[in-house]
Amino acid sequence: MNQLLYIVLGVVAGIFGGMFGVGGATILVPALIYLFGLTQHQAQGTTLAIMIPPIGLLAAMRYYYSGNVKLGMAGFICIGFLIGGLFGAHLAHFIPDQALKKIFGIFLLVVAIRMIFWK
């Protein structure tokens, strides 16, 4: 039964990812914590493991065919993400779970407020 729930969560995250370009941090991490009981560290690690296969490939192709992908920019950001992801994952292990959860929540709150009230 859990496998079906995992697939449903993946579909929901995929829909949001395809619509808004989000998924890992905004959908999967909170869902893994509050619906499946993972710790903050486990949820973040599991979400990163989910991103290893080309999960966004089909959605990105759809955007590309509509002329909405900047490939050069994406390539360089990918290089930075690779390096930054390694550094961030290393750093996260020095932060206690509850503190990391609070930092994550504040990050989401700041982004949400900025998206709502700034141009």
C-alpha positions in Angstrom: 0.0 0.0 0.0 2.8 2.4 0.8 4.2 2.0 -2.7 0.9 3.3 -4.2 1.0 6.3 -1.8 4.6 7.0 -2.9 3.5 6.9 -6.6 0.6 9.3 -5.8 3.0 11.7 -4.1 5.3 11.5 -7.1 2.4 12.2 -9.4 1.4 15.2 -7.3 4.9 16.5 -7.1 5.3 16.0 -10.8 2.2 17.9 -11.6 3.4 20.8 -9.4 6.9 20.5 -10.9 5.6 20.7 -14.4 3.2 23.6 -13.7 5.5 25.7 -11.5 9.0 24.3 -11.7 8.9 23.2 -8.1 8.7 19.8 -6.4 11.6 18.7 -4.3 11.8 21.3 -1.6 8.2 22.6 -1.7 6.2 19.5 -2.2 8.3 16.4 -1.4 10.2 17.4 1.7 7.1 18.5 3.7 5.1 15.5 2.5 7.8 13.0 3.4 8.0 14.6 6.9 4.3 15.1 7.7 2.7 12.2 5.7 5.4 9.5 6.0 7.2 10.5 9.2 10.7 11.0 7.9 13.1 13.3 9.7 14.2 16.6 8.0 17.5 15.0 7.0 15.8 11.8 5.7 13.3 13.8 3.7 16.0 16.0 2.1 18.2 13.0 1.3 15.3 11.0 -0.1 14.3 14.0 -2.3 17.8 14.4 -3.6 17.9 10.7 -4.4 14.6 11.2 -6.3 16.2 13.9 -8.5 19.1 11.5 -9.6 17.1 10.0 -12.5 16.0 12.5 -15.2 12.6 13.0 -13.5 12.2 16.4 -15.1 13.2 15.4 -18.6 9.8 15.1 -20.1 8.5 18.3 -18.5 11.7 20.2 -19.5 11.3 18.9 -23.1 7.8 20.3 -23.2 9.1 23.7 -22.1 12.0 23.4 -24.6 9.7 22.7 -27.5 7.7 25.8 -26.6 10.9 27.9 -26.6 11.0 28.3 -22.8 14.3 26.8 -21.9 17.7 28.6 -21.9 20.0 25.6 -22.4 23.3 27.5 -21.9 22.1 29.0 -18.7 20.7 25.7 -17.5 24.0 24.0 -18.2 26.1 26.4 -16.1 23.5 26.4 -13.3 23.7 22.6 -13.4 27.5 22.7 -12.8 27.0 25.1 -9.9 24.2 23.0 -8.5 26.4 19.9 -8.6 29.1 21.6 -6.6 26.7 23.5 -4.3 24.6 20.4 -3.7 27.6 18.5 -2.4 28.6 21.4 -0.2 25.1 21.9 1.1 24.6 18.2 1.8 27.8 18.2 3.8 26.9 21.3 5.7 23.3 20.0 6.5 24.7 17.1 8.5 26.2 19.6 11.1 22.8 21.1 11.7 20.4 19.4 14.2 17.2 18.1 12.7 14.8 20.5 14.4 17.0 23.5 13.6 17.2 22.4 9.9 13.4 22.0 9.8 13.0 25.6 11.1 15.6 27.0 8.7 13.8 25.2 5.8 10.4 26.6 6.9 11.7 30.1 7.2 13.3 29.8 3.7 9.9 28.7 2.3 8.1 31.5 4.1 10.5 34.2 2.9 10.2 32.9 -0.7 6.4 32.8 -0.4 6.1 36.3 0.9 8.5 37.6 -1.7 6.5 35.9 -4.5 3.2 37.3 -3.2 4.2 40.9 -2.4 7.1 41.8 -4.7 7.1 42.2 -8.5 
